[in-house]
Amino acid sequence: MPLIVAYDLNSGAMTDNFFNPSASLTTTVVFTLALCASLLLKFWLAGRQISHVARNRNDVPPAFVAKIALSAHQKAADYTITKARFGMIELVWGAAVAVCWTLLGGLSLLNQLLVSVLGNGLSQQVVLLAVFIAIGGVLDLPFTLYQTFVIEERFGFNKTSVTLWLQDFAKSMLLSALIGLPFITLVIWMMGATGPWWWLWVCSVWMGFNLLALLIYPTWIAPLFNKFQPLEDPKVKERVTQLMARCGFTSKGFFVMDGSKRSAHANAYFTGFGASKRVVFYDTLLDQLSPSEVDAVLAHELGHFKHRHVIKRIIGMFAMSLVGFFILGWVSQQAWFFTGLGVVPNLGAANDALALLLFVMVLPLLGTLIGPVFTQMSRKHEFEADAYAVTQSSGAALAGALLKLFEDNASTLTPDPLYVAFYYSHPPATERLRRILGAAH
């Protein structure tokens, strides 16, 4: 006789009732095929990227011959290829871990073990989420360490020490516990206590949490990891102050972050939301760029605010979150969603944490389909921010700054076009500079 399981919509628990095993088998087959297709697609794209970059390794693109040395171009190619190959290993590992958690019964076994120790209830579900996240962090740890202390070290980008890395890790774990545990407890409680429309309430709390993070991160969290000093360089400060006034923007101030103690990569960003906005420059950026180039980089960042890209992204995230939580609300009521993914649901008890974890593992497969849409939108926003920067600053200075940043960050000048379309959130250097210099003339 087939397993007999159904969902009690009133209590949010599985009960003994009729269950159709064909739905479970279909879920297993669809998940397996989607996982394999996603893995093969990403392998094919990575292979294209590696081949394309390697093929152009010994030839600087004509537009950059006078500006980029062959040695710098080759370093960028080698760095890109190394990261792509390492990424392929991570893809295989991630797929294997997902299969172990789902079809091979890892998540179901962990859940049953915790139920036997803690019984059914809110505390068991919270512990299940916490233990799952902790195990995932441990499994990812070797890749993080290799990325930092082998790849980044090999190409001269890593500046962090083992001691500093351990300090950052400890701070991250403590923050995750202090912030994450109360939040996931609230989410799990709401899933079981707010009725059939719980997904709408949880989505609202999720978005509120993200907006709150935008407000408190610059002032309370970021300083736990880096030192932020007021911008002192008088030439740079005068230029950026005039730029902000000219563009009609205000902020809580200009700050320099000690990014050099961890990495040689350079960057600048406009962080915060509303009255908490602040402009942050990496010290490595100020060391590499002239005052006019720093001015142009800031103008680009202001372009994102001028075109309301931040608001658009927040609205987009809210819309996607709403759809995601709606789908989660539906599949969490389907027995085949659990059994088809290798999990024996709790009978007579809530399965909210199980549903949430399974959905999080399935979500990347959906992201494979819609990811290119968002990267294309992001590239469009970057072009718009560049165009705004040209009108408010110097196109030549922006082009010069981007060239230095591409070289100093070892960004390849010859990426594969399909790989760009699928993954790149920023346009390749050739496209950006062609538009910038064209707009400047």
C-alpha positions in Angstrom: 0.0 0.0 0.0 1.5 3.4 -0.9 2.5 6.0 1.7 -0.6 7.8 2.8 0.1 11.5 3.6 -1.8 14.7 3.1 -1.7 18.3 4.5 -4.0 19.7 7.1 -4.5 23.3 5.9 -5.9 24.4 9.3 -3.1 23.1 11.5 -0.2 23.4 9.0 0.7 19.7 9.7 0.9 16.5 7.7 -1.9 14.0 8.6 -2.6 10.4 7.6 -4.7 10.6 4.4 -4.5 9.8 0.7 -1.2 10.4 -1.1 -0.5 10.0 -4.8 3.1 8.5 -5.3 3.2 9.6 -9.0 3.3 13.3 -8.0 6.3 12.5 -5.7 8.1 10.7 -8.5 7.4 13.5 -10.9 8.9 16.0 -8.5 12.0 13.8 -8.1 12.5 13.5 -11.9 11.9 17.3 -12.5 14.3 18.3 -9.8 17.0 15.9 -11.0 16.6 17.0 -14.6 16.6 20.7 -13.7 19.7 20.2 -11.5 21.6 18.4 -14.3 20.5 20.9 -16.9 21.6 23.9 -14.8 24.9 22.3 -14.0 25.6 21.4 -17.7 24.6 24.9 -18.8 26.9 26.6 -16.3 29.7 24.2 -17.2 29.3 25.0 -20.9 29.3 28.8 -20.2 32.4 28.5 -18.0 34.1 26.4 -20.7 33.3 29.1 -23.3 34.7 31.8 -21.0 37.9 29.9 -20.3 38.4 29.2 -24.0 37.6 32.7 -25.2 39.9 34.4 -22.6 42.8 31.9 -23.2 42.5 32.4 -27.0 42.9 36.2 -26.6 45.5 36.0 -23.8 48.5 37.1 -25.9 46.8 40.0 -27.7 45.7 43.2 -26.1 42.5 44.5 -27.8 43.5 47.2 -30.4 41.6 49.9 -28.4 43.7 49.2 -25.4 47.2 48.6 -26.9 48.5 52.0 -25.9 47.0 51.9 -22.4 47.3 48.4 -21.1 50.5 46.5 -21.0 50.6 42.9 -22.3 51.7 41.6 -18.9 48.7 43.2 -17.2 46.4 41.8 -19.9 47.9 38.3 -19.4 47.6 38.6 -15.6 43.9 39.4 -16.0 43.4 36.5 -18.3 45.1 34.1 -16.0 43.1 35.4 -13.0 39.9 35.1 -14.9 40.6 31.5 -16.1 41.7 30.4 -12.6 38.5 31.7 -11.0 36.4 30.1 -13.7 38.0 26.7 -13.2 37.7 27.0 -9.4 34.0 28.0 -9.9 33.4 24.8 -11.9 34.6 22.8 -8.9 32.3 24.8 -6.6 29.4 24.0 -9.0 30.0 20.3 -8.8 30.4 20.4 -5.0 27.2 22.5 -4.6 25.2 20.1 -6.7 26.5 17.1 -4.8 25.7 18.8 -1.4 22.2 19.6 -2.7 21.6 16.0 -3.7 22.9 14.7 -0.3 20.5 17.0 1.5 17.5 16.2 -0.6 17.3 12.9 -2.6 19.8 11.1 -0.4 17.9 12.0 2.7 20.3 14.2 4.6 17.8 16.9 5.5 15.2 14.3 6.5 17.7 12.4 8.7 18.7 15.7 10.4 15.1 16.6 11.0 14.2 13.2 12.5 17.3 13.4 14.7 16.3 16.8 16.1 12.7 15.7 16.6 13.9 12.7 18.7 15.9 15.1 20.9 13.8 18.2 21.0 10.3 17.0 20.0 8.1 18.8 17.6 7.7 22.5 18.0 9.0 26.0 17.3 12.4 25.4 19.0 13.1 22.2 17.0 12.4 24.1 13.7 14.6 27.0 14.6 17.4 24.6 15.6 16.9 22.7 12.4 17.5 26.0 10.4 20.4 27.0 12.5 22.2 23.6 12.3 21.6 23.4 8.5 23.1 26.9 8.0 26.0 26.0 10.3 26.7 22.8 8.4 26.5 24.6 5.1 29.0 27.2 6.4 31.5 24.4 7.4 31.1 22.7 4.0 31.8 26.0 2.2 34.7 27.0 4.4 37.5 25.2 2.4 36.4 27.0 -0.7 36.4 30.4 1.0 39.9 29.7 2.4 41.3 28.5 -0.9 39.8 31.6 -2.7 41.4 34.0 -0.2 44.7 32.4 0.7 45.6 30.6 -2.6 43.9 32.3 -5.6 43.9 35.9 -4.3 47.3 35.4 -2.8 48.8 34.0 -6.0 47.7 37.1 -8.0 48.8 39.6 -5.3 45.3 40.7 -4.1 45.1 39.1 -0.7 46.3 41.4 2.1 44.5 39.8 5.1 46.3 37.6 7.6 45.0 34.4 9.1 44.5 36.2 12.4 42.4 39.0 10.8 40.4 36.4 8.8 39.6 34.5 12.0 38.6 37.7 13.7 36.3 38.6 10.8 34.9 35.0 10.9 34.2 35.2 14.6 32.4 38.6 14.3 30.3 37.3 11.4 29.2 34.2 13.3 28.3 36.3 16.4 26.4 38.8 14.3 24.6 36.0 12.5 23.5 34.5 15.8 22.5 37.8 17.4 20.5 39.0 14.3 19.7 35.8 12.4 18.3 33.6 15.2 15.6 36.1 16.4 14.7 36.8 12.8 14.3 33.1 11.8 12.4 32.5 15.0 10.0 35.2 14.1 9.6 33.9 10.5 8.9 30.3 11.6 6.4 31.5 14.2 4.6 33.7 11.7 4.4 30.8 9.2 2.5 28.8 11.7 0.5 31.5 13.5 -0.8 33.9 10.8 -3.1 31.6 8.8 -3.3 30.9 5.1 -1.9 34.4 4.2 1.2 33.9 6.3 3.4 34.3 3.1 2.2 37.9 2.7 3.0 38.8 6.3 6.4 37.1 6.2 7.2 38.8 2.9 6.4 42.2 4.5 8.7 41.4 7.5 11.4 40.2 5.1 11.4 43.5 3.2 11.2 45.5 6.4 14.3 43.6 7.6 16.2 44.4 4.4 15.3 48.1 4.6 16.3 48.3 8.2 19.6 46.7 7.3 20.2 49.4 4.7 19.7 52.0 7.4 21.9 50.4 10.2 24.6 48.8 8.1 26.7 51.9 7.4 26.7 53.2 11.0 26.6 50.1 13.2 27.7 47.0 11.3 30.4 48.0 8.7 32.6 49.7 11.4 32.9 46.4 13.2 35.0 45.2 10.3 36.7 48.3 8.9 37.9 51.7 10.0 36.1 54.6 8.4 38.0 57.9 8.5 36.7 61.3 7.3 38.1 62.2 3.8 41.1 64.5 4.5 42.6 65.1 1.0 41.6 68.7 0.3 41.7 68.5 -3.5 39.5 65.4 -3.6 37.2 66.7 -0.8 36.7 70.0 -2.6 35.9 68.4 -5.9 33.4 65.8 -4.5 31.7 68.4 -2.3 31.2 70.6 -5.4 30.0 67.6 -7.4 27.4 66.7 -4.7 26.1 70.2 -4.5 25.9 70.5 -8.3 24.0 67.2 -8.5 21.7 68.2 -5.6 22.7 65.4 -3.3 23.4 65.4 0.4 25.1 62.7 2.6 26.3 62.1 6.1 29.8 62.7 4.9 32.8 61.4 2.9 34.7 58.5 4.4 37.8 56.5 3.6 37.7 52.8 4.3 40.8 50.8 5.1 40.1 48.2 2.4 43.9 47.7 1.9 44.2 45.6 5.0 42.2 42.8 3.4 42.6 43.2 -0.3 44.3 45.2 -3.1 41.1 45.5 -5.0 39.8 49.1 -5.2 36.2 50.4 -5.1 33.9 53.2 -4.0 30.3 53.1 -3.1 27.3 55.2 -1.9 25.8 53.3 1.0 22.8 53.7 3.3 19.3 54.9 2.7 17.5 58.1 3.3 19.3 60.3 5.9 21.9 57.6 6.6 23.5 57.8 3.1 27.3 58.2 3.1 30.0 58.2 0.4 32.8 55.6 1.0 36.1 55.4 -0.8 38.5 52.5 -0.5 42.0 53.8 0.5 43.3 51.7 -2.4 41.1 53.7 -4.8 42.4 57.1 -3.6 45.9 55.8 -4.0 45.4 54.8 -7.6 43.2 57.6 -9.0 43.7 61.3 -9.5 41.2 63.8 -7.9 39.4 64.2 -11.3 39.1 60.4 -11.7 37.7 60.1 -8.1 35.3 62.8 -8.9 34.1 60.9 -12.1 33.7 57.6 -10.1 31.5 59.4 -7.6 29.5 60.9 -10.4 28.8 57.4 -11.6 27.6 56.3 -8.2 25.4 59.4 -8.0 24.0 58.5 -11.4 22.5 55.4 -9.8 20.6 57.5 -7.4 19.6 60.1 -10.0 18.0 57.3 -12.1 16.4 55.8 -9.0 18.2 52.5 -9.6 18.3 51.7 -5.9 14.5 52.3 -5.5 13.9 50.2 -8.7 16.0 47.4 -7.3 14.2 47.5 -4.0 10.8 47.4 -5.7 12.0 44.5 -7.9 13.3 42.6 -4.9 10.0 43.1 -3.2 8.1 41.9 -6.3 10.3 38.8 -6.6 10.1 38.1 -2.9 6.3 38.3 -3.0 6.2 35.8 -5.8 8.7 33.6 -4.1 6.8 33.5 -0.8 3.5 32.9 -2.6 5.0 29.9 -4.3 6.5 28.7 -1.0 3.1 29.1 0.6 1.6 26.8 -2.0 4.3 24.1 -2.2 4.5 23.9 1.6 1.0 22.5 1.5 1.8 19.8 -1.0 3.1 16.4 0.4 4.8 15.6 -2.9 7.1 18.7 -2.5 8.6 17.0 0.6 8.6 13.4 -0.4 9.7 14.1 -4.0 12.7 15.9 -2.6 13.7 13.1 -0.2 12.1 14.3 3.0 9.7 12.4 5.2 7.5 15.2 6.6 6.5 15.4 10.2 3.1 13.8 10.8 0.8 15.7 13.0 3.3 18.6 13.4 4.4 21.7 11.5 6.8 21.4 8.6 7.5 25.1 8.0 11.3 24.9 8.5 11.6 21.9 6.2 9.5 23.6 3.5 11.7 26.8 3.8 14.9 24.8 3.5 13.8 22.8 0.6 12.6 25.9 -1.2 15.9 27.6 -0.7 17.6 24.6 -2.3 15.3 24.6 -5.3 15.4 28.4 -5.7 18.8 28.5 -7.5 17.4 26.3 -10.2 14.7 28.9 -10.9 17.4 31.6 -10.7 19.2 29.9 -13.6 16.3 30.9 -15.8 15.7 34.4 -14.6 19.2 35.4 -13.7 20.2 36.7 -17.2 17.2 39.1 -17.1 18.4 40.8 -14.0 22.1 40.9 -15.1 20.9 42.6 -18.4 18.9 45.1 -16.3 21.9 45.8 -14.1 24.2 46.4 -17.2 21.6 48.8 -18.5 21.7 50.7 -15.2 25.5 50.9 -15.4 25.3 52.4 -18.8 22.8 55.0 -17.5 25.0 55.8 -14.5 28.0 56.2 -16.9 26.0 58.6 -19.1 25.0 60.7 -16.1 28.7 60.8 -14.9 29.8 62.1 -18.3 27.3 65.0 -18.1 28.3 65.9 -14.5 32.1 65.2 -14.6 34.7 64.4 -17.2 34.2 61.5 -19.7 37.9 61.3 -20.2 38.5 61.1 -16.4 35.8 58.4 -16.0 37.4 56.4 -18.8 40.8 56.8 -17.2 39.5 55.7 -13.9 37.8 52.6 -15.3 40.9 51.6 -17.2 42.9 51.8 -14.0 40.3 49.8 -12.1 40.0 47.2 -14.7 43.8 46.8 -14.7 44.3 46.9 -10.9 41.4 44.4 -10.3 42.7 42.2 -13.1 39.4 42.3 -15.0 39.7 40.6 -18.4 39.2 42.8 -21.4 38.1 39.8 -23.6 35.2 38.0 -21.9 33.0 35.6 -23.8 29.8 37.4 -25.0 27.4 34.7 -23.9 29.1 34.5 -20.5 28.7 38.2 -20.2 25.0 38.0 -21.1 24.4 35.4 -18.4 26.6 36.5 -15.5 28.0 40.0 -15.8 26.2 42.7 -13.7 28.6 45.3 -15.2 29.2 45.7 -19.0 32.7 44.7 -20.3 35.4 47.4 -20.4 35.2 47.7 -24.2 31.5 48.4 -24.3 31.6 50.9 -21.4 34.6 52.9 -22.7 33.2 53.0 -26.2 30.0 54.6 -24.9 31.7 56.9 -22.5 34.2 58.3 -24.9 31.5 58.5 -27.6 29.3 60.6 -25.3 32.2 62.8 -24.2 32.9 64.0 -27.8 
